[in-house]
Amino acid sequence: MSSSKTSTAKSAAGPAIVLVEPQLGENIGMVARAMANFGLTELRLVNPRDGWPSEKARAAASRADHVIDAVRVFSDLPSAIADLNFVFATTARERDGFKPVRGPVEAGRALRARGAAGQRTGILFGRERFGLDNEEVGLADEIVTFPVDPGFASLNIAQAVLLMSYEWMKSGLEDETATNFSGPDMPPASKEQLHGLFEHLEAALEARGYFRPPEKKPKMVDNLRAVLTRAGFAEPELRVLRGVIASLDYFSPKVPRGAGYPERKAKADRDAHGEAEAPEGGARDD
């Protein structure tokens, strides 16, 4: 991912993550780690059961110390969200009321847009065992819910935070499919290189008696070429295959690689490079 894409993703202020009465320090630490993965830093705790600070939370945060160090603790939810302009409440079940319900993708984009407009936003997450109660959901502006299997809708708190943090980060990328790194750039092989592979393989198989009975050889060659052309090889891939074929073609269990210089290999080299003769100490593989 380019630096421009990264800076775009972080240009708007991220939402505050608000955990209501979290129970275990380990869960708080895993939430901090999930936030740090996607550029969120503001974690607020409402009446954590085991108090704060928590060494268990710090250990579970896996070096997301900047999030742990900045944690703010509140005695009640209204105080925790008092300075925010817009708040989502997360829930896995249908609620009574008139609040709009969003999916995580739409919610992430809405948070990004409001942050870019200068608004302070937040996302509420409930207790590990039963989430947010109706009164707490009532303090939010809108609801966000996840498209999980209705038969098993329970997410642990760190998973839920991870999903929303990811959607917020993704909503700010110039290209939502962009990745931080990519595979090697491998130019496709030319037809000349591909035909060279065919000829090499055909000669190796001919030497090993593969084409039997002889009258079926044309069809067998056609089938081999059909298989190899379908893959769409790149140049480095062809070099790997040529090396494999060369090893199988010129060496054998009786004359393994390192035992000498097979005569057929010497002849192939002379044909290819115009060499006068093979190195001394040559050995035949047949």
N, C-alpha and C positions, 0 to 999 in steps of 0.2 A: 504494500500500500504506500502511496506517495505521501510526502509530508503535507501536501496541500489537502489531501483527503483526510488525513488525521486531524489537521487543524480545523477543517470544516466540521468534523464530527464533534469537536470539543468547543465550538464557538459559542453555543448557548449554555446558560447556567443549567446544570443538571438538577433534577428533583432531589429533595431531601427524602431519605428513606426513614420511615417512622415505624418502629416496632412497638406494638402495644403489649405490655406485660410479658415480654419474652421470659422463658423459664430457664434455659440452660446457657451458660457462658459459651459453651462450644458452638451452639447455634448462632449466637451473636457473632462469634469470630468467623464462622463460615459465611455469614451474610456480608461481613466486611470484606472478605476475600472476593466474593462474587461482585460486589460493588467496584472494587479496585480493578478487577478484570476489564470492566467496561467504562472506566473513567469517572465513576461517581465517588464522592468523598464525604458527603454530609449524612451522618447516621445519628438519628435521635431515638432515645429509648424512653418509653413511658413505664415507670414503676417496674423495673426489672426485678424478678422474683429474688434472685440471689445477690442483689446489690451491684454496685459499680464503684471502682474498677474491678476487672476480672482477669486473672492470669490465664484462666482456661480460655477465655475469649481471645486473648492475645496469641496464645499458642495455636489456636485453631485458625487464626487469621492468615497464617502462612506468610508473614512479612508485610501484610497490609497494615503496618503500624501507623501510617499517616491517617488512616480511617479510624483506627482504635483511639489514637491520641486526641482526635477531634470530636469524639462522641459527646453529645449533650444529653443529660438526663432530666426528665420532667416528671412531676408528680401526677399529672393528669393529661389526657389527650387534648382538651381545649387549649391548654398552655403550650403544648408541643406544636400546634399548628397555627397559633395566633398570628404569626408574622407572614403566613403564606397566603397567596392570592387564589390558588386553585389546588384542589386536592382530589386524588383518586383513592377510592377504597377497593382493595382486592377482596374478592369472595368467590367461592366455588359453588355456591348455591343461590337459587333465586330468592330475591328479597321483595317484600311488599314495599310499595312506594312509587314515586314518579321520577326517579333519577335515571338519566340515560345510562345505558350499558354499552361498553366498548370492548372490543377484543384487544389483545396486547399490541398488535401492529398499529391499529388506529390510535390507541392510547399513547404509544411511544411518539408518534408524529404530533399528536396534540400537545404533549409535554414539550417537545422540541420547539414548536411554534410559539407556545406561550413563553418559554424561556427566552427565545430570540426577541420577543416583544417586551422583555424586561420584567415579566411576572415571576414571582417566586412560587415554585410548585412543590408538591410532595406526593408520596404514595404511602398509604397506610397498609400495614400488614398485621394480622392478628396473632393470637396465641397459637402455640404449636398444636394444642389439642382441639380447639374449637373455633379458632379464627376471631373475627370481630363480631361483637353483638350488634343488634339493630340500632341501638342508640349511637354507637360509634360510627357505623356506616352512615347514619343520618347526618353526621358532621362533615361528610365529604360532599364534593360537588357532583361527582359522577362515579360510576362503578366500573371496574375493569375485571374481567373474568377470563379464564384460560380455556381453550378448546380441548379439554381433557376427556377421557372416556368417562361417561356418566356413571358407569359401574365401578369406577375406581378413581374418584376425582380428587383425592387427597394429595397435595404437594407439601413437602416439608418447606419450612420458611426460607431456607437458603435457596432452594430450587425456584421458588416463586420470585424471590428478589433477583436471581440470576436471569430469569426470563424477561422481567421488566427492564433490567439494566441493559440487557442485550438489545431489546427493541428500541430503547432510547438511543443507544450508541448507533445502531444501524440506521435510524431515521436521519442522522446527520451526515451520513456518507454520501459523497457525490455519486458513487456507484454502490448499491446495496450488495452486489455480488463480489465486490473487491475483496482480496485477501492480502495479508501482510507479506506474503512471499509467494513465489510461483515456481513451477517446475522448470527444468532447463529448456532453452529454446533449441529445438532440434529440427533442422531443415529436412524436408521430405527427401527421400532418396530419388535420384534421377532414374529414368528408365534404363540407362546404360548400366548403372550400378545394380539395378534389380535383375537385368538380364545376365549380368556377370554372376550373380548369386545362383540363378537358374542353371547356368552352364556348369558352375562349380559343383552344385548339388547333383546334377545329372551325371557328371563324370564320376563323382564319388560313389554314387549308387550303382552305376554301371560296373565299376571295378569290384564292387562287393556282390555282384550278382543279384541285385534287387529286381531287375526287370525280367520277370519270368511269368509266363512263357514269353519269348521274344516278340511274338505277334501282338501282344498287349502293351508293348512299351509305349506307342504313341498315346494311347488313352491314359496310361499311368502318368506320363509326362504332363499331359493336359490337366489331369486332376491335381498334380503337385503345383503347377503354376496357378491354377484357380485358387488353391488354398493360400499361397504366398502373396498373391496380388490383392486378396481381400483385406489383409491386415493394414495396408498403408504404411509401410515401414519408413522410419527415418534413417538417415545415414549411420548414426552410431549403432542403431539396432542391427543394420546389415553387417557392420563390422563384427559384432558379437557373433552373429550366425555364421559368417565366413570363418571365424576362428574355430567355432565348434565343428563345422564341417571339415576344415583342414585337419584338425586333430583326429577325427574319426577316419578320414580318408587316408592320411599318410602314416598313421601309427596303428599299432595293433597290440593285443595282449602279449604277443611274443616279442614284439619290438616296440616297447612303450616310449613315450616322449622322454628324451634324455639318453636313450640307449644308442643313438647314432643319427645319421642323416639318411632317411629312406631315399632310394633311387628315384622313385616316382616324384617325390618332393623336389629333388634336385632337378629333375627334368622340367617340372612345372616352373621352377625358378628360372631355369635357362630360357624357357619359352617366353616367360614374362619379362625378363630383364636382360636377356642376351648374355648370360654368364657363360664363360668358357667351360667350366666343369664344376662339379659339386665339391664341397669341402672334403678333405681327406677323412678316412675312417667311416665312409658311408656304409649304410646297412640297408638291405632290402627288407620290405615289409610283407613279402609274399614268398 
